[in-house]
Amino acid sequence: MKPIQTTKRALRRFLLETQLLLHPREERASSAAAMRERVMNVIRRLECVQIDPVSAVRPNQHLALAARIPGYEPGILNELLRDHQVFEYLANAACMIPIDQYPIFEPVRQRLRERTQAHIDQLGPVAEQVLQRLENEGPLSAKSFETDQRVQGYWDNVSAKTKATSHALNLLTDAALIRIVGRQGNQRLFDVTRRSVSAGLLESAERIGTSEALDAMMQQYFRAYRVFEPSDPRLGWQRLTARERREAIERRVESGEVAPVQVAGLKSLYYILSSDLGRFSVHQDEDRMLGDKPDEEGPIRFLPPLDNLLWSRKRLKDLFDFEYRWEIYTPAVKRKYGYYAMPILAGDRLVGRMDPRLDSKKRHLTVQLLQFDREIDFTDRLSQNVQSALDSFARTHGADTFSVERYAFGHEDGGPTLTAF
């Protein structure tokens, strides 16, 4: 199939639309039930939302949903988890996934069972006791299990610091013998899988063939990314070699499932689903009509570091001319933009970063750095839009007031030094 010729702007606007980030957000839902259904619909359309416990303001999953849903509250996602409408498991990473997708992740569960079984056996009676208590008393949190025994856990570098029972919970969760079925603050609630997944879904998981499941996972990946390419090591959320990734896409181009796209100014191809060609053509036409209209005067959104749009750093650089690195693991003295710098989306451009901290007791949001890339035309209108969006962001996440400690223009490594204004 001959590649479709397009521009960066057309492809990124298509991407933003499919990520529910292009157009102004809908009005607030009229009832709690309507809000719950809207949240579920957004998760279905995104395919999954990545989970992360770091909470400079709120955890990633809540910031990602709030960026798309006015009036969103974290308790809604917790309700969906408790009521088994979504499940936590590995997709792009640890994610919230619609429960009806449970069967297709059977190959991942099988792989993790094989990897964890020896470690579960090492824990012996501890793992058995944890499983038995969950059978009899679940759901339970890690705090419900007392032990003085410490073992080498997932996050222990040298010494054994993890409670043996907590390690057992993590291993049993990876092996899908138990599931996370709720959250109370930072505490996860666990229960046995057979009681928290419907019999029909469990039967489907047992019946599904490996090739069918892997193909379904690949399709879900395509729907989640919408604009993808074979250099991504996470392609299909499977462990594929570079050659296998290329072949997987080439087969689907030949079958007509996937269409190649050549972006002006880029050497490598991107790909979209053929079923999205109609939607994409609208953005092709719109791009020609927009002409020189500024990109950055649309709605403002602040995206958390693990937002779905940011999963591919290469795609950000290629389509948005934006370089992004989450500096959480960078030594403080070497950080340029801050521990929790959130990209700022303005219309169809990524224009800078915002590094926030929420003081929930004082109900105040402090922005330690509000930074804009030097090439951005920082108009009065953009300034007003950002200030209004900051006020909305603060109130959405529990603050009555906000302040900005530092403003700056600047670039990533290799560019001019950050300068205040």
Secondary structure as a PSIPRED ss2 file (coil, helix, strand):
# PSIPRED VFORMAT (PSIPRED V4.0)

   1 M C   1.000  0.000  0.000
   2 K C   1.000  0.000  0.000
   3 P C   1.000  0.000  0.000
   4 I E   0.000  0.000  1.000
   5 Q E   0.000  0.000  1.000
   6 T E   0.000  0.000  1.000
   7 T C   1.000  0.000  0.000
   8 K H   0.000  1.000  0.000
   9 R H   0.000  1.000  0.000
  10 A H   0.000  1.000  0.000
  11 L H   0.000  1.000  0.000
  12 R H   0.000  1.000  0.000
  13 R H   0.000  1.000  0.000
  14 F H   0.000  1.000  0.000
  15 L H   0.000  1.000  0.000
  16 L H   0.000  1.000  0.000
  17 E H   0.000  1.000  0.000
  18 T H   0.000  1.000  0.000
  19 Q C   1.000  0.000  0.000
  20 L C   1.000  0.000  0.000
  21 L C   1.000  0.000  0.000
  22 L C   1.000  0.000  0.000
  23 H C   1.000  0.000  0.000
  24 P C   1.000  0.000  0.000
  25 R C   1.000  0.000  0.000
  26 E C   1.000  0.000  0.000
  27 E C   1.000  0.000  0.000
  28 R C   1.000  0.000  0.000
  29 A C   1.000  0.000  0.000
  30 S C   1.000  0.000  0.000
  31 S C   1.000  0.000  0.000
  32 A H   0.000  1.000  0.000
  33 A H   0.000  1.000  0.000
  34 A H   0.000  1.000  0.000
  35 M H   0.000  1.000  0.000
  36 R H   0.000  1.000  0.000
  37 E H   0.000  1.000  0.000
  38 R H   0.000  1.000  0.000
  39 V H   0.000  1.000  0.000
  40 M H   0.000  1.000  0.000
  41 N H   0.000  1.000  0.000
  42 V H   0.000  1.000  0.000
  43 I H   0.000  1.000  0.000
  44 R H   0.000  1.000  0.000
  45 R H   0.000  1.000  0.000
  46 L H   0.000  1.000  0.000
  47 E C   1.000  0.000  0.000
  48 C C   1.000  0.000  0.000
  49 V E   0.000  0.000  1.000
  50 Q E   0.000  0.000  1.000
  51 I C   1.000  0.000  0.000
  52 D C   1.000  0.000  0.000
  53 P C   1.000  0.000  0.000
  54 V C   1.000  0.000  0.000
  55 S C   1.000  0.000  0.000
  56 A C   1.000  0.000  0.000
  57 V C   1.000  0.000  0.000
  58 R C   1.000  0.000  0.000
  59 P C   1.000  0.000  0.000
  60 N H   0.000  1.000  0.000
  61 Q H   0.000  1.000  0.000
  62 H H   0.000  1.000  0.000
  63 L H   0.000  1.000  0.000
  64 A H   0.000  1.000  0.000
  65 L H   0.000  1.000  0.000
  66 A H   0.000  1.000  0.000
  67 A C   1.000  0.000  0.000
  68 R C   1.000  0.000  0.000
  69 I C   1.000  0.000  0.000
  70 P C   1.000  0.000  0.000
  71 G C   1.000  0.000  0.000
  72 Y C   1.000  0.000  0.000
  73 E C   1.000  0.000  0.000
  74 P H   0.000  1.000  0.000
  75 G H   0.000  1.000  0.000
  76 I H   0.000  1.000  0.000
  77 L H   0.000  1.000  0.000
  78 N H   0.000  1.000  0.000
  79 E H   0.000  1.000  0.000
  80 L H   0.000  1.000  0.000
  81 L H   0.000  1.000  0.000
  82 R H   0.000  1.000  0.000
  83 D C   1.000  0.000  0.000
  84 H C   1.000  0.000  0.000
  85 Q C   1.000  0.000  0.000
  86 V E   0.000  0.000  1.000
  87 F E   0.000  0.000  1.000
  88 E E   0.000  0.000  1.000
  89 Y E   0.000  0.000  1.000
  90 L E   0.000  0.000  1.000
  91 A C   1.000  0.000  0.000
  92 N C   1.000  0.000  0.000
  93 A C   1.000  0.000  0.000
  94 A E   0.000  0.000  1.000
  95 C E   0.000  0.000  1.000
  96 M E   0.000  0.000  1.000
  97 I E   0.000  0.000  1.000
  98 P E   0.000  0.000  1.000
  99 I H   0.000  1.000  0.000
 100 D H   0.000  1.000  0.000
 101 Q H   0.000  1.000  0.000
 102 Y H   0.000  1.000  0.000
 103 P H   0.000  1.000  0.000
 104 I H   0.000  1.000  0.000
 105 F H   0.000  1.000  0.000
 106 E H   0.000  1.000  0.000
 107 P H   0.000  1.000  0.000
 108 V H   0.000  1.000  0.000
 109 R H   0.000  1.000  0.000
 110 Q H   0.000  1.000  0.000
 111 R H   0.000  1.000  0.000
 112 L H   0.000  1.000  0.000
 113 R H   0.000  1.000  0.000
 114 E H   0.000  1.000  0.000
 115 R H   0.000  1.000  0.000
 116 T H   0.000  1.000  0.000
 117 Q H   0.000  1.000  0.000
 118 A H   0.000  1.000  0.000
 119 H H   0.000  1.000  0.000
 120 I H   0.000  1.000  0.000
 121 D H   0.000  1.000  0.000
 122 Q H   0.000  1.000  0.000
 123 L H   0.000  1.000  0.000
 124 G C   1.000  0.000  0.000
 125 P H   0.000  1.000  0.000
 126 V H   0.000  1.000  0.000
 127 A H   0.000  1.000  0.000
 128 E H   0.000  1.000  0.000
 129 Q H   0.000  1.000  0.000
 130 V H   0.000  1.000  0.000
 131 L H   0.000  1.000  0.000
 132 Q H   0.000  1.000  0.000
 133 R H   0.000  1.000  0.000
 134 L H   0.000  1.000  0.000
 135 E H   0.000  1.000  0.000
 136 N H   0.000  1.000  0.000
 137 E H   0.000  1.000  0.000
 138 G C   1.000  0.000  0.000
 139 P C   1.000  0.000  0.000
 140 L E   0.000  0.000  1.000
 141 S E   0.000  0.000  1.000
 142 A H   0.000  1.000  0.000
 143 K H   0.000  1.000  0.000
 144 S H   0.000  1.000  0.000
 145 F C   1.000  0.000  0.000
 146 E C   1.000  0.000  0.000
 147 T C   1.000  0.000  0.000
 148 D C   1.000  0.000  0.000
 149 Q C   1.000  0.000  0.000
 150 R E   0.000  0.000  1.000
 151 V E   0.000  0.000  1.000
 152 Q C   1.000  0.000  0.000
 153 G C   1.000  0.000  0.000
 154 Y C   1.000  0.000  0.000
 155 W C   1.000  0.000  0.000
 156 D C   1.000  0.000  0.000
 157 N C   1.000  0.000  0.000
 158 V C   1.000  0.000  0.000
 159 S C   1.000  0.000  0.000
 160 A C   1.000  0.000  0.000
 161 K C   1.000  0.000  0.000
 162 T E   0.000  0.000  1.000
 163 K E   0.000  0.000  1.000
 164 A H   0.000  1.000  0.000
 165 T H   0.000  1.000  0.000
 166 S H   0.000  1.000  0.000
 167 H H   0.000  1.000  0.000
 168 A H   0.000  1.000  0.000
 169 L H   0.000  1.000  0.000
 170 N H   0.000  1.000  0.000
 171 L H   0.000  1.000  0.000
 172 L H   0.000  1.000  0.000
 173 T H   0.000  1.000  0.000
 174 D H   0.000  1.000  0.000
 175 A C   1.000  0.000  0.000
 176 A C   1.000  0.000  0.000
 177 L C   1.000  0.000  0.000
 178 I E   0.000  0.000  1.000
 179 R E   0.000  0.000  1.000
 180 I E   0.000  0.000  1.000
 181 V E   0.000  0.000  1.000
 182 G E   0.000  0.000  1.000
 183 R E   0.000  0.000  1.000
 184 Q E   0.000  0.000  1.000
 185 G C   1.000  0.000  0.000
 186 N C   1.000  0.000  0.000
 187 Q E   0.000  0.000  1.000
 188 R E   0.000  0.000  1.000
 189 L E   0.000  0.000  1.000
 190 F E   0.000  0.000  1.000
 191 D E   0.000  0.000  1.000
 192 V E   0.000  0.000  1.000
 193 T H   0.000  1.000  0.000
 194 R H   0.000  1.000  0.000
 195 R H   0.000  1.000  0.000
 196 S H   0.000  1.000  0.000
 197 V C   1.000  0.000  0.000
 198 S C   1.000  0.000  0.000
 199 A H   0.000  1.000  0.000
 200 G H   0.000  1.000  0.000
 201 L H   0.000  1.000  0.000
 202 L H   0.000  1.000  0.000
 203 E H   0.000  1.000  0.000
 204 S H   0.000  1.000  0.000
 205 A H   0.000  1.000  0.000
 206 E H   0.000  1.000  0.000
 207 R H   0.000  1.000  0.000
 208 I C   1.000  0.000  0.000
 209 G C   1.000  0.000  0.000
 210 T H   0.000  1.000  0.000
 211 S H   0.000  1.000  0.000
 212 E H   0.000  1.000  0.000
 213 A H   0.000  1.000  0.000
 214 L H   0.000  1.000  0.000
 215 D H   0.000  1.000  0.000
 216 A H   0.000  1.000  0.000
 217 M H   0.000  1.000  0.000
 218 M H   0.000  1.000  0.000
 219 Q H   0.000  1.000  0.000
 220 Q H   0.000  1.000  0.000
 221 Y H   0.000  1.000  0.000
 222 F H   0.000  1.000  0.000
 223 R H   0.000  1.000  0.000
 224 A H   0.000  1.000  0.000
 225 Y H   0.000  1.000  0.000
 226 R C   1.000  0.000  0.000
 227 V C   1.000  0.000  0.000
 228 F E   0.000  0.000  1.000
 229 E C   1.000  0.000  0.000
 230 P C   1.000  0.000  0.000
 231 S C   1.000  0.000  0.000
 232 D C   1.000  0.000  0.000
 233 P C   1.000  0.000  0.000
 234 R C   1.000  0.000  0.000
 235 L H   0.000  1.000  0.000
 236 G H   0.000  1.000  0.000
 237 W H   0.000  1.000  0.000
 238 Q C   1.000  0.000  0.000
 239 R C   1.000  0.000  0.000
 240 L C   1.000  0.000  0.000
 241 T C   1.000  0.000  0.000
 242 A H   0.000  1.000  0.000
 243 R H   0.000  1.000  0.000
 244 E H   0.000  1.000  0.000
 245 R H   0.000  1.000  0.000
 246 R H   0.000  1.000  0.000
 247 E H   0.000  1.000  0.000
 248 A H   0.000  1.000  0.000
 249 I H   0.000  1.000  0.000
 250 E H   0.000  1.000  0.000
 251 R H   0.000  1.000  0.000
 252 R H   0.000  1.000  0.000
 253 V H   0.000  1.000  0.000
 254 E H   0.000  1.000  0.000
 255 S H   0.000  1.000  0.000
 256 G C   1.000  0.000  0.000
 257 E C   1.000  0.000  0.000
 258 V E   0.000  0.000  1.000
 259 A E   0.000  0.000  1.000
 260 P E   0.000  0.000  1.000
 261 V E   0.000  0.000  1.000
 262 Q E   0.000  0.000  1.000
 263 V E   0.000  0.000  1.000
 264 A C   1.000  0.000  0.000
 265 G C   1.000  0.000  0.000
 266 L C   1.000  0.000  0.000
 267 K C   1.000  0.000  0.000
 268 S C   1.000  0.000  0.000
 269 L C   1.000  0.000  0.000
 270 Y E   0.000  0.000  1.000
 271 Y E   0.000  0.000  1.000
 272 I E   0.000  0.000  1.000
 273 L E   0.000  0.000  1.000
 274 S H   0.000  1.000  0.000
 275 S H   0.000  1.000  0.000
 276 D H   0.000  1.000  0.000
 277 L H   0.000  1.000  0.000
 278 G H   0.000  1.000  0.000
 279 R H   0.000  1.000  0.000
 280 F H   0.000  1.000  0.000
 281 S H   0.000  1.000  0.000
 282 V H   0.000  1.000  0.000
 283 H H   0.000  1.000  0.000
 284 Q H   0.000  1.000  0.000
 285 D H   0.000  1.000  0.000
 286 E H   0.000  1.000  0.000
 287 D H   0.000  1.000  0.000
 288 R H   0.000  1.000  0.000
 289 M H   0.000  1.000  0.000
 290 L H   0.000  1.000  0.000
 291 G C   1.000  0.000  0.000
 292 D C   1.000  0.000  0.000
 293 K C   1.000  0.000  0.000
 294 P C   1.000  0.000  0.000
 295 D H   0.000  1.000  0.000
 296 E H   0.000  1.000  0.000
 297 E H   0.000  1.000  0.000
 298 G C   1.000  0.000  0.000
 299 P C   1.000  0.000  0.000
 300 I E   0.000  0.000  1.000
 301 R E   0.000  0.000  1.000
 302 F E   0.000  0.000  1.000
 303 L C   1.000  0.000  0.000
 304 P C   1.000  0.000  0.000
 305 P C   1.000  0.000  0.000
 306 L C   1.000  0.000  0.000
 307 D C   1.000  0.000  0.000
 308 N H   0.000  1.000  0.000
 309 L H   0.000  1.000  0.000
 310 L H   0.000  1.000  0.000
 311 W C   1.000  0.000  0.000
 312 S C   1.000  0.000  0.000
 313 R H   0.000  1.000  0.000
 314 K H   0.000  1.000  0.000
 315 R H   0.000  1.000  0.000
 316 L H   0.000  1.000  0.000
 317 K H   0.000  1.000  0.000
 318 D H   0.000  1.000  0.000
 319 L H   0.000  1.000  0.000
 320 F H   0.000  1.000  0.000
 321 D C   1.000  0.000  0.000
 322 F C   1.000  0.000  0.000
 323 E C   1.000  0.000  0.000
 324 Y C   1.000  0.000  0.000
 325 R C   1.000  0.000  0.000
 326 W C   1.000  0.000  0.000
 327 E H   0.000  1.000  0.000
 328 I H   0.000  1.000  0.000
 329 Y H   0.000  1.000  0.000
 330 T C   1.000  0.000  0.000
 331 P C   1.000  0.000  0.000
 332 A H   0.000  1.000  0.000
 333 V H   0.000  1.000  0.000
 334 K H   0.000  1.000  0.000
 335 R C   1.000  0.000  0.000
 336 K C   1.000  0.000  0.000
 337 Y C   1.000  0.000  0.000
 338 G C   1.000  0.000  0.000
 339 Y C   1.000  0.000  0.000
 340 Y C   1.000  0.000  0.000
 341 A C   1.000  0.000  0.000
 342 M E   0.000  0.000  1.000
 343 P E   0.000  0.000  1.000
 344 I E   0.000  0.000  1.000
 345 L E   0.000  0.000  1.000
 346 A E   0.000  0.000  1.000
 347 G C   1.000  0.000  0.000
 348 D C   1.000  0.000  0.000
 349 R E   0.000  0.000  1.000
 350 L E   0.000  0.000  1.000
 351 V E   0.000  0.000  1.000
 352 G E   0.000  0.000  1.000
 353 R E   0.000  0.000  1.000
 354 M E   0.000  0.000  1.000
 355 D E   0.000  0.000  1.000
 356 P E   0.000  0.000  1.000
 357 R E   0.000  0.000  1.000
 358 L E   0.000  0.000  1.000
 359 D E   0.000  0.000  1.000
 360 S C   1.000  0.000  0.000
 361 K C   1.000  0.000  0.000
 362 K C   1.000  0.000  0.000
 363 R C   1.000  0.000  0.000
 364 H E   0.000  0.000  1.000
 365 L E   0.000  0.000  1.000
 366 T E   0.000  0.000  1.000
 367 V E   0.000  0.000  1.000
 368 Q E   0.000  0.000  1.000
 369 L E   0.000  0.000  1.000
 370 L E   0.000  0.000  1.000
 371 Q E   0.000  0.000  1.000
 372 F E   0.000  0.000  1.000
 373 D C   1.000  0.000  0.000
 374 R C   1.000  0.000  0.000
 375 E C   1.000  0.000  0.000
 376 I C   1.000  0.000  0.000
 377 D C   1.000  0.000  0.000
 378 F C   1.000  0.000  0.000
 379 T C   1.000  0.000  0.000
 380 D H   0.000  1.000  0.000
 381 R H   0.000  1.000  0.000
 382 L H   0.000  1.000  0.000
 383 S H   0.000  1.000  0.000
 384 Q H   0.000  1.000  0.000
 385 N H   0.000  1.000  0.000
 386 V H   0.000  1.000  0.000
 387 Q H   0.000  1.000  0.000
 388 S H   0.000  1.000  0.000
 389 A H   0.000  1.000  0.000
 390 L H   0.000  1.000  0.000
 391 D H   0.000  1.000  0.000
 392 S H   0.000  1.000  0.000
 393 F H   0.000  1.000  0.000
 394 A H   0.000  1.000  0.000
 395 R H   0.000  1.000  0.000
 396 T H   0.000  1.000  0.000
 397 H C   1.000  0.000  0.000
 398 G C   1.000  0.000  0.000
 399 A C   1.000  0.000  0.000
 400 D C   1.000  0.000  0.000
 401 T E   0.000  0.000  1.000
 402 F E   0.000  0.000  1.000
 403 S E   0.000  0.000  1.000
 404 V E   0.000  0.000  1.000
 405 E C   1.000  0.000  0.000
 406 R C   1.000  0.000  0.000
 407 Y E   0.000  0.000  1.000
 408 A E   0.000  0.000  1.000
 409 F E   0.000  0.000  1.000
 410 G C   1.000  0.000  0.000
 411 H C   1.000  0.000  0.000
 412 E C   1.000  0.000  0.000
 413 D C   1.000  0.000  0.000
 414 G C   1.000  0.000  0.000
 415 G C   1.000  0.000  0.000
 416 P C   1.000  0.000  0.000
 417 T C   1.000  0.000  0.000
 418 L C   1.000  0.000  0.000
 419 T E   0.000  0.000  1.000
 420 A E   0.000  0.000  1.000
 421 F C   1.000  0.000  0.000
